[in-house]
């Protein structure tokens, strides 16, 4: 298991096939996936997600990672970076989804700071974006707490999103 990021309370590592049950707590939960452009995942789609994560690690050096509480080893959720075309620009944007029982503990903010540190120091990125549906108030709060600034509104995969960015 390759650890990518360690924060005060969290260990962020590459996702493996052994994470299927944990990932289902996030990816198969309709409440957690409410603001997902791909929706709730079946078990097969979770295996496909894992394969895609591995491919992204090999291709880009980043992707989605599993978040665990570093003291209890309890699964917290997923976070990471994606690269997509938005409007006419290729952007690298942050993602995070936490299991319902892990929300409201500051883990989204903590993991976001960890991902941004990784983006700056390991990937030498100068900027990271966030794509958030305006009604996703919890994510807007996380992004505001972690230094992102609103850039513009757009459409991504058929969804109205606000685009934020942070300089590293």
Buried (B, 14 or more C-beta within 10 A) or exposed (E): EEEBBEBEBBBBBBBEEEBBEBBBBBBBBEEBBEBBEEEBBEEEBBBEBBEBBBEBBEEEEBBBBBBBBBEEEEBBBBBBBBBBEBEEEEBBBBBBBBBEEBBEEEBBBBBBBBBBEBBBEEBEBEEBBBBBBEEBEEBBEBBEEBBBEBEEEBEBEEEEBBBBBBEB
